[in-house]
C-alpha cells in the first residue's frame, strides 16, 4: 500500500512543478542572457553616427557573458525585435536588466529603449536616436546629470502628439564598478516602482503631477497666447523718489582712498639704496652677441642692505580709505503708486486637455540600446520583460546576486589592501547619500548640482567623510537660500548712496595685475636672455 502512495505523491509533486514551470514560462515574456553570441539575433545599427563596436564578452571575474561596450568616446546602437508585441495595459509588467560599469562612468548612458511599433518599411539596421520608443529606462550620468532615467512617451489623444514625461527625482546611479540590476514595475493601478538591486528606490503614480514632468494629464487651462500686456501696465514695484534732492555736501568726485597723513617714515629707511642691485658675481656669457642679443646687463639681485632695513628707495605715505567718500548719489526708492503687479495673460481652456483613468501605454515591439559614452567596459546582461514581479525577483537571485556577492567581496579585499578599513556604506549612510542625491535635483540647486554630486561621490568612496559631506551640502543649500532670499533683491538706494566696494575693486585690480604678470612670464620664457625690472612688475 505504501508503494502506490509514494508513486502518487511523486506524481503530485511532478504535476505541481510542471505547473510552476508553465506559469513561469508564461510570465517570462522576454529574456536575453547573452550566453550565446548575439549575432543574428541583435542587429547593430548601420547608421553613420554609430561607430562603436559591440562585443560578446565575459563580465570581469566571471564566466558569465554579456553585451559589452568595447570602445571609448563612441556612439552605440543595437536593437532586438521581439517575436510578439508586448502590451503594457491593464496588467503588471516588469522591465529589468543588469548593467556593470566596469571602468566607471564619468559621462555616458547605460539605459535601454523599449521601442513601440515602427512605421512601415522600418528596418532594425536603421535604428537610431529618432526611432520612436514607449519607455526609456536606465542609468545616465554626465556633469550634473546623475540619475536612473524613467521616461514615458505618451500620446495626447487630442493633439496626437507624443510627449516625453520624465520621472521626477529619480534615484542616482550607484557609484562603483559592480554589477547592478535595474527594475521598473508598471502596475495596473497606475503605480510605478523603481528598484535597484531589488531595493525599492522610487515609487510614483503615473497620473501624479508631483511624480512626472510634464504631468501626463495636461492642465485644464493655459495662458492665452493672443493676450497682450497693455502699454500702460506698470510692473515696477519701486521707483526713484522724484522729490529727492542730492545733499549739498555730497561730493561724488571724492576719491575712494587718500594718503594717510598721520603715517611716518620708519626709522632706518634707506632712501638712497635701490631695492635691487646688479649681481656682482655675474659675468657676461662667452656666447653673448651684442649685435644679436643687445647690450648685456647683469641680472638683478635683492639688495642685501635692504634685508636688514625697514625698506629701501623713495618712501611714500600709504593709502587709506577716504572717510568723505560717498560715491555716486542715487535717489531713494519709494512705492510706485502706479504699480499693478506682474502682468500675466488670461487663462483659456486648454484645447489639448484630456482625462484618462489609465495611461494609454504604447506596446513594446523591440528593445534597443542607443547610447553615447566616454567610457568603455559597460556590460549589459540578463534583459527581462515579465508579467510577474516574482519572476523578476527569481532572476535577480539566480543571475545577479551570486555575481554581485563575489564582486563585493573582491572590492572589500581591494579596499582592505589599500588601507580602507570599511569600504561598505552603512545602511544609514546609504540613506543619507540617497537623500542628498534627491535634494541635489531640487530646481533651485541646479547651478550647484555638479559640486554637490562631487561631494556625495567623494563621501561614497570614503565613508568616514559622511559628516563632512553632509555639512558641506548643507552649507551650499543655506548659501543658495540666503542668496535667493536676500541677494536676489536690489537694495533700495538711500541718501547715503551706492558706493563701489573698495575691497572688491582692489581685488579686481590685483587679479588684473596677476594676469599681466603671467603674460610677462610667458614673454620672458619666449626670450630668456631679456631682463625685466622687478620693480616694474
C-alpha positions as CSV (number, residue, x, y, z in Angstrom):
1,X,0.0,0.0,0.0
2,X,2.9,2.4,0.8
3,X,4.5,2.0,-2.7
4,X,1.4,3.3,-4.6
5,X,1.1,6.2,-2.1
6,X,4.7,7.1,-2.8
7,X,4.1,6.9,-6.5
8,X,1.0,9.1,-6.2
9,X,2.9,11.6,-4.1
10,X,5.7,11.8,-6.6
11,X,3.2,12.4,-9.4
12,X,1.6,15.2,-7.5
13,X,5.0,16.9,-6.9
14,X,5.8,16.5,-10.6
15,X,2.5,18.0,-11.6
16,X,2.9,20.9,-9.3
17,X,6.5,21.6,-10.6
18,X,5.3,21.3,-14.1
19,X,2.5,23.8,-13.4
20,X,5.1,26.2,-11.8
21,X,7.3,25.9,-14.9
22,X,4.4,26.6,-17.2
23,X,3.4,29.6,-15.2
24,X,6.9,30.9,-15.1
25,X,7.3,30.4,-18.8
26,X,4.0,32.2,-19.4
27,X,5.1,35.2,-17.1
28,X,8.5,35.4,-18.7
29,X,7.6,37.4,-21.8
30,X,11.2,38.0,-23.0
31,X,14.6,37.1,-21.6
32,X,18.1,37.6,-23.0
33,X,21.0,36.1,-21.1
34,X,23.7,36.6,-23.8
35,X,25.0,33.2,-23.1
36,X,25.2,32.7,-26.8
37,X,26.7,35.2,-29.3
38,X,24.2,38.0,-30.2
39,X,25.0,38.0,-34.0
40,X,21.8,37.5,-36.0
41,X,19.5,38.0,-33.0
42,X,20.5,41.6,-32.1
43,X,21.0,43.9,-35.1
44,X,23.7,46.5,-35.0
45,X,22.7,49.9,-36.4
46,X,24.3,50.8,-39.8
47,X,23.7,54.5,-39.4
48,X,26.8,56.6,-39.9
49,X,26.8,58.1,-36.4
50,X,27.3,54.8,-34.6
51,X,30.9,53.8,-34.9
52,X,31.1,51.9,-31.5
53,X,31.8,48.1,-31.8
54,X,29.7,45.8,-29.7
55,X,31.4,42.7,-28.3
56,X,30.2,39.4,-26.8
57,X,32.4,39.2,-23.7
58,X,32.6,37.9,-20.2
59,X,32.0,40.0,-17.2
60,X,35.3,40.7,-15.5
61,X,36.0,37.9,-13.0
62,X,33.1,35.7,-14.1
63,X,32.3,33.1,-16.8
64,X,29.0,34.9,-17.5
65,X,28.8,36.6,-20.9
66,X,27.1,39.9,-21.7
67,X,26.9,42.6,-24.3
68,X,30.0,44.9,-24.0
69,X,30.6,48.5,-24.9
70,X,34.1,48.0,-26.2
71,X,35.5,51.5,-27.1
72,X,35.6,54.9,-25.5
73,X,34.0,58.1,-26.8
74,X,31.7,56.4,-29.3
75,X,28.1,56.2,-30.2
76,X,26.5,52.8,-30.0
77,X,23.2,51.4,-31.3
78,X,21.8,47.9,-31.4
79,X,18.3,46.5,-31.4
80,X,16.4,43.3,-30.9
81,X,12.9,42.9,-32.4
82,X,10.5,40.9,-30.2
83,X,8.7,37.8,-31.6
84,X,5.4,39.2,-30.3
85,X,4.4,42.7,-29.5
86,X,4.0,43.3,-25.7
87,X,1.0,45.2,-24.4
88,X,1.6,47.2,-21.3
89,X,-2.1,47.9,-20.5
90,X,-4.2,46.5,-17.6
91,X,-1.6,44.2,-16.1
92,X,1.7,44.1,-14.3
93,X,4.7,44.5,-16.5
94,X,8.3,44.2,-15.1
95,X,11.2,45.7,-17.1
96,X,14.6,44.5,-15.7
97,X,18.2,44.3,-16.8
98,X,21.7,44.2,-15.4
99,X,24.4,46.8,-16.2
100,X,28.0,46.8,-14.9
101,X,30.2,49.9,-15.3
102,X,33.5,48.0,-15.2
103,X,35.6,51.2,-15.8
104,X,33.2,53.5,-14.0
105,X,31.0,56.1,-15.7
106,X,32.1,59.7,-15.9
107,X,29.9,60.7,-18.9
108,X,27.6,58.5,-20.8
109,X,24.4,56.4,-20.7
110,X,23.6,52.7,-19.9
111,X,19.9,52.7,-20.5
112,X,17.5,50.7,-22.6
113,X,14.9,51.9,-25.0
114,X,11.7,49.9,-25.3
115,X,10.5,50.7,-28.8
116,X,7.0,51.0,-29.9
117,X,5.9,49.6,-33.3
118,X,7.8,51.5,-36.0
119,X,6.4,52.9,-39.3
120,X,6.0,50.6,-42.3
121,X,9.3,49.9,-44.0
122,X,11.5,50.5,-40.9
123,X,14.4,48.1,-40.6
124,X,16.4,47.3,-37.4
125,X,19.7,48.3,-39.1
126,X,18.2,51.8,-39.4
127,X,17.8,52.1,-35.6
128,X,18.9,55.5,-34.2
129,X,18.0,58.2,-31.7
130,X,15.0,59.2,-33.7
131,X,13.4,55.7,-33.6
132,X,10.2,56.2,-31.5
133,X,10.1,54.5,-28.1
134,X,7.5,53.9,-25.5
135,X,9.8,53.8,-22.4
136,X,13.4,54.7,-21.8
137,X,14.9,53.3,-18.6
138,X,18.3,53.0,-17.0
139,X,21.4,54.8,-15.8
140,X,22.6,58.1,-17.2
141,X,25.5,60.2,-15.9
142,X,27.3,63.3,-17.1
143,X,28.2,66.5,-15.4
144,X,25.2,67.5,-13.2
145,X,23.1,64.6,-14.5
146,X,23.3,61.5,-12.3
147,X,20.0,59.5,-12.4
148,X,18.4,56.3,-13.3
149,X,16.0,57.6,-16.0
150,X,12.5,56.6,-16.5
151,X,10.9,58.4,-19.4
152,X,7.4,57.6,-20.8
153,X,6.4,58.7,-24.2
154,X,2.6,59.2,-24.1
155,X,0.3,60.1,-26.9
156,X,-2.0,63.0,-26.3
157,X,-5.4,61.8,-27.7
158,X,-6.5,65.4,-28.6
159,X,-3.4,66.6,-30.3
160,X,-2.0,63.3,-31.5
161,X,1.5,64.5,-30.3
162,X,3.8,62.2,-28.4
163,X,5.1,63.9,-25.2
164,X,8.1,62.8,-23.1
165,X,7.2,62.5,-19.4
166,X,10.2,62.3,-17.1
167,X,10.1,60.7,-13.7
168,X,10.9,63.5,-11.2
169,X,13.6,63.0,-8.6
170,X,14.7,59.5,-9.9
171,X,17.3,57.5,-8.0
172,X,21.0,58.1,-8.6
173,X,23.4,55.7,-10.3
174,X,25.5,53.5,-7.9
175,X,29.0,54.9,-7.7
176,X,31.0,51.8,-8.1
177,X,32.1,49.2,-10.7
178,X,30.0,46.3,-9.6
179,X,27.1,44.6,-11.3
180,X,23.7,46.2,-10.6
181,X,20.2,45.2,-11.6
182,X,17.6,47.8,-12.5
183,X,13.9,47.0,-12.3
184,X,10.9,49.1,-13.3
185,X,7.5,47.7,-12.3
186,X,4.4,49.0,-14.0
187,X,1.3,48.2,-12.1
188,X,-2.4,48.1,-13.3
189,X,-3.3,50.6,-10.6
190,X,-1.1,53.3,-12.2
191,X,1.7,52.7,-9.8
192,X,5.4,52.7,-10.9
193,X,8.1,51.3,-8.7
194,X,11.9,51.6,-9.4
195,X,14.2,49.1,-7.8
196,X,18.0,48.9,-7.8
197,X,19.4,45.6,-6.7
198,X,16.0,44.5,-5.6
199,X,15.6,47.5,-3.2
200,X,12.9,50.0,-3.9
201,X,14.3,53.4,-4.6
202,X,11.3,55.2,-6.0
203,X,7.5,54.8,-6.0
204,X,5.4,57.0,-8.2
205,X,1.9,57.4,-9.7
206,X,1.7,57.9,-13.5
207,X,-1.1,60.5,-13.0
208,X,0.5,62.5,-10.2
209,X,1.9,65.9,-11.3
210,X,4.3,65.5,-8.3
211,X,5.9,62.5,-10.0
212,X,6.2,63.3,-13.7
213,X,7.3,66.3,-15.6
214,X,5.3,67.4,-17.5
215,X,2.3,65.7,-16.0
216,X,0.6,63.1,-18.3
217,X,-2.7,64.9,-17.8
218,X,-2.2,68.4,-19.2
219,X,-3.7,71.5,-17.3
220,X,-7.3,72.3,-18.0
221,X,-6.4,75.9,-18.8
222,X,-3.4,77.6,-20.4
223,X,-2.3,81.2,-20.9
224,X,-4.0,82.8,-23.8
225,X,-1.2,83.1,-26.5
226,X,-3.1,86.0,-28.1
227,X,-3.4,88.1,-24.9
228,X,-1.1,91.1,-24.8
229,X,0.1,93.3,-22.0
230,X,-1.4,96.8,-22.1
231,X,1.0,99.6,-22.9
232,X,0.2,101.4,-19.7
233,X,0.8,98.4,-17.4
234,X,3.4,99.3,-14.8
235,X,5.3,96.3,-13.3
236,X,7.7,98.4,-11.3
237,X,7.1,97.8,-7.6
238,X,9.5,100.6,-6.6
239,X,10.6,103.8,-8.3
240,X,13.1,106.5,-7.6
241,X,11.7,109.3,-5.4
242,X,11.2,112.2,-7.8
243,X,11.2,114.7,-4.9
244,X,14.5,113.6,-3.5
245,X,17.4,116.0,-3.8
246,X,21.1,115.3,-3.5
247,X,22.5,116.8,-0.3
248,X,24.7,119.9,-0.8
249,X,27.6,118.3,1.0
250,X,27.5,115.2,-1.2
251,X,30.8,115.0,-3.2
252,X,30.6,112.5,-5.9
253,X,34.2,113.2,-7.0
254,X,35.8,112.4,-3.7
255,X,38.4,109.6,-4.2
256,X,38.0,106.2,-2.6
257,X,41.4,106.4,-0.9
258,X,43.6,109.2,0.3
259,X,47.2,109.4,1.7
260,X,47.5,108.6,5.3
261,X,48.7,112.0,6.6
262,X,49.5,110.5,10.0
263,X,51.9,107.9,8.6
264,X,55.6,108.5,9.5
265,X,58.6,107.1,7.6
266,X,60.1,104.2,9.6
267,X,63.4,104.9,11.3
268,X,66.3,103.5,9.4
269,X,64.6,103.6,5.9
270,X,67.3,103.7,3.3
271,X,66.1,106.3,0.8
272,X,69.3,106.2,-1.3
273,X,69.5,102.5,-1.6
274,X,67.8,100.7,-4.5
275,X,65.7,97.6,-3.8
276,X,67.8,95.6,-6.3
277,X,71.4,95.8,-7.5
278,X,73.4,94.1,-10.2
279,X,74.7,90.7,-9.2
280,X,78.4,91.3,-8.6
281,X,79.2,87.6,-9.2
282,X,77.5,87.6,-12.6
283,X,79.7,87.7,-15.8
284,X,78.8,88.1,-19.4
285,X,78.4,84.7,-21.2
286,X,81.0,83.9,-23.7
287,X,78.5,83.2,-26.4
288,X,76.7,86.6,-25.9
289,X,76.5,88.5,-29.1
290,X,75.8,92.3,-28.5
291,X,74.5,92.7,-32.1
292,X,72.1,89.8,-31.8
293,X,71.3,89.8,-28.1
294,X,71.7,93.5,-27.3
295,X,73.8,95.1,-24.7
296,X,74.4,92.7,-21.8
297,X,73.3,93.7,-18.4
298,X,74.0,91.8,-15.2
299,X,70.9,90.2,-13.6
300,X,69.5,91.8,-10.6
301,X,69.5,90.5,-7.0
302,X,67.9,91.8,-3.8
303,X,70.0,94.5,-2.2
304,X,71.5,92.9,0.9
305,X,71.3,96.2,2.7
306,X,67.5,96.2,2.4
307,X,67.2,92.8,4.1
308,X,68.0,94.3,7.5
309,X,66.4,97.7,6.9
310,X,62.6,98.5,7.1
311,X,62.7,99.5,3.4
312,X,64.7,101.0,0.5
313,X,64.1,103.5,-2.2
314,X,61.8,106.5,-2.1
315,X,59.3,106.3,0.8
316,X,55.7,107.2,0.1
317,X,52.8,107.5,2.6
318,X,50.4,104.5,2.4
319,X,46.9,105.0,1.2
320,X,43.8,104.7,3.5
321,X,40.1,104.7,3.0
322,X,38.7,108.2,2.4
323,X,36.1,108.9,5.2
324,X,34.5,111.5,2.9
325,X,34.0,109.1,0.1
326,X,30.3,108.5,-0.7
327,X,30.3,107.5,-4.4
328,X,27.6,108.4,-6.9
329,X,24.3,109.6,-5.4
330,X,21.1,107.9,-6.1
331,X,17.6,108.9,-5.2
332,X,16.0,106.6,-2.6
333,X,13.3,104.2,-3.8
334,X,9.6,104.6,-2.9
335,X,6.5,102.6,-3.5
336,X,5.2,103.0,-7.1
337,X,1.7,104.5,-6.9
338,X,1.0,103.1,-10.4
339,X,2.2,99.6,-9.7
340,X,-0.2,96.9,-11.0
341,X,1.8,93.8,-10.3
342,X,3.4,91.3,-12.7
343,X,1.2,91.0,-15.8
344,X,0.1,87.5,-16.8
345,X,-2.1,86.6,-19.8
346,X,-5.6,85.5,-19.1
347,X,-6.3,81.7,-18.9
348,X,-8.3,80.0,-21.6
349,X,-9.5,76.4,-21.9
350,X,-6.7,74.0,-23.0
351,X,-7.7,72.6,-26.4
352,X,-5.4,69.6,-25.7
353,X,-6.8,68.8,-22.3
354,X,-8.0,65.2,-21.8
355,X,-8.9,62.8,-19.0
356,X,-7.9,59.2,-18.6
357,X,-8.3,56.5,-15.9
358,X,-5.2,54.7,-17.0
359,X,-2.2,55.6,-19.2
360,X,-2.5,54.8,-22.8
361,X,0.8,52.9,-23.0
362,X,2.2,52.2,-26.4
363,X,3.1,48.5,-26.8
364,X,6.7,47.3,-26.9
365,X,7.9,45.8,-30.3
366,X,11.6,45.9,-29.8
367,X,14.4,46.6,-27.3
368,X,17.2,48.9,-28.2
369,X,20.4,50.3,-26.7
370,X,21.3,53.6,-28.2
371,X,23.9,55.5,-26.2
372,X,26.9,57.8,-26.3
373,X,29.6,57.3,-23.7
374,X,33.1,58.4,-22.9
375,X,33.9,55.2,-21.0
376,X,34.3,51.6,-22.3
377,X,33.6,48.5,-20.3
378,X,29.8,48.9,-19.9
379,X,28.3,45.4,-19.8
380,X,24.6,44.7,-20.4
381,X,23.2,41.4,-19.3
382,X,20.0,39.4,-18.4
383,X,17.4,41.7,-20.1
384,X,14.0,40.6,-18.9
385,X,10.3,41.5,-19.6
386,X,8.0,39.7,-17.2
387,X,4.4,39.7,-16.2
388,X,5.0,38.9,-12.6
389,X,7.3,40.6,-10.1
390,X,8.1,37.2,-8.5
391,X,9.7,36.2,-11.8
392,X,12.0,39.2,-11.8
393,X,12.9,38.5,-8.2
394,X,13.8,34.9,-9.1
395,X,16.1,36.1,-11.9
396,X,17.8,38.6,-9.6
397,X,18.5,35.8,-7.1
398,X,19.8,33.3,-9.7
399,X,21.6,35.5,-12.2
400,X,22.7,38.7,-10.5
401,X,23.0,38.0,-6.8
402,X,25.9,35.4,-7.0
403,X,28.0,37.7,-9.2
404,X,27.4,40.7,-7.0
405,X,28.4,38.9,-3.8
406,X,31.7,37.8,-5.5
407,X,32.4,41.3,-6.7
408,X,31.6,42.9,-3.4
409,X,33.9,40.5,-1.5
410,X,36.7,41.3,-4.0
411,X,36.1,45.0,-3.6
412,X,36.3,44.6,0.2
413,X,39.6,42.8,-0.2
414,X,41.0,45.5,-2.5
415,X,39.9,48.3,-0.2
416,X,41.5,46.5,2.8
417,X,44.7,46.2,0.8
418,X,44.5,49.9,0.1
419,X,44.1,50.7,3.8
420,X,40.4,51.5,3.7
421,X,39.0,49.8,6.8
422,X,35.3,50.0,6.0
423,X,34.5,50.4,2.3
424,X,30.9,49.4,2.5
425,X,28.5,52.1,3.4
426,X,26.3,51.5,6.4
427,X,22.6,51.5,6.0
428,X,22.3,55.0,7.5
429,X,25.0,56.3,5.2
430,X,23.3,54.9,2.1
431,X,20.0,56.6,3.1
432,X,21.9,59.9,3.8
433,X,23.5,59.8,0.3
434,X,20.3,58.8,-1.4
435,X,18.5,61.7,0.2
436,X,21.3,64.1,-0.8
437,X,21.0,63.0,-4.4
438,X,17.3,63.7,-4.3
439,X,18.0,67.1,-2.7
440,X,20.5,67.9,-5.4
441,X,17.8,67.5,-8.0
442,X,15.7,70.4,-6.5
443,X,15.5,73.0,-9.2
444,X,16.9,76.0,-7.3
445,X,20.1,74.0,-6.6
446,X,20.7,73.3,-10.3
447,X,23.7,75.7,-10.6
448,X,25.5,73.8,-7.8
449,X,24.3,70.3,-8.7
450,X,27.7,69.2,-10.1
451,X,29.5,70.4,-7.0
452,X,27.0,68.5,-4.7
453,X,27.4,65.3,-6.8
454,X,31.2,65.6,-6.5
455,X,30.9,65.9,-2.7
456,X,28.4,62.9,-2.5
457,X,30.6,60.7,-4.6
458,X,33.6,61.5,-2.5
459,X,31.6,60.5,0.6
460,X,30.5,57.3,-1.0
461,X,34.1,56.4,-1.8
462,X,35.3,57.4,1.7
463,X,32.5,56.7,4.2
464,X,34.5,58.4,7.0
465,X,33.8,61.7,5.3
466,X,30.0,61.3,5.6
467,X,29.5,64.0,8.2
468,X,31.8,66.4,6.4
469,X,30.0,65.9,3.1
470,X,26.6,66.4,4.8
471,X,27.8,69.6,6.4
472,X,29.2,70.8,3.1
473,X,26.0,70.2,1.2
474,X,24.0,71.9,4.0
475,X,26.3,75.0,3.6
476,X,25.7,75.0,-0.2
477,X,21.9,74.8,0.4
478,X,21.9,77.5,3.1
479,X,24.1,79.8,1.0
480,X,21.9,79.4,-2.1
481,X,18.7,80.0,0.0
482,X,20.4,83.1,1.5
483,X,21.2,84.4,-2.0
484,X,17.6,83.7,-3.2
485,X,16.1,85.5,-0.2
486,X,18.4,88.4,0.2
487,X,20.8,88.5,-2.8
488,X,18.2,88.4,-5.5
489,X,16.6,91.7,-4.4
490,X,18.0,95.1,-5.2
491,X,18.7,97.1,-2.1
492,X,16.8,100.4,-2.0
493,X,19.0,103.3,-2.6
494,X,19.2,105.8,0.3
495,X,20.7,109.3,0.7
496,X,24.0,107.6,1.6
497,X,24.2,106.4,-2.0
498,X,25.7,103.4,-3.6
499,X,29.5,103.1,-3.4
500,X,31.6,100.5,-5.1
501,X,33.3,98.2,-2.6
502,X,37.0,99.3,-2.5
503,X,38.0,95.8,-1.3
504,X,36.3,94.2,-4.4
505,X,37.9,96.9,-6.6
506,X,41.3,96.3,-5.1
507,X,40.8,92.5,-5.6
508,X,39.9,93.1,-9.2
509,X,42.9,95.3,-9.8
510,X,45.1,92.6,-8.2
511,X,43.7,90.0,-10.5
512,X,44.4,92.2,-13.5
513,X,47.9,92.7,-12.2
514,X,48.3,88.9,-11.8
515,X,47.2,88.3,-15.4
516,X,49.7,90.9,-16.6
517,X,52.4,89.2,-14.6
518,X,51.6,85.8,-16.1
519,X,51.8,87.4,-19.6
520,X,55.2,88.8,-18.6
521,X,56.3,85.3,-17.5
522,X,55.2,83.9,-20.9
523,X,57.1,86.7,-22.7
524,X,60.2,86.1,-20.5
525,X,60.0,82.4,-21.3
526,X,59.9,83.1,-25.0
527,X,63.1,85.4,-24.7
528,X,65.1,84.0,-21.8
529,X,68.0,86.5,-22.2
530,X,65.9,89.6,-21.8
531,X,65.8,91.0,-18.3
532,X,62.8,92.6,-16.6
533,X,62.9,95.1,-13.7
534,X,61.3,93.6,-10.6
535,X,60.0,97.0,-9.5
536,X,58.1,97.4,-12.8
537,X,56.5,94.0,-12.2
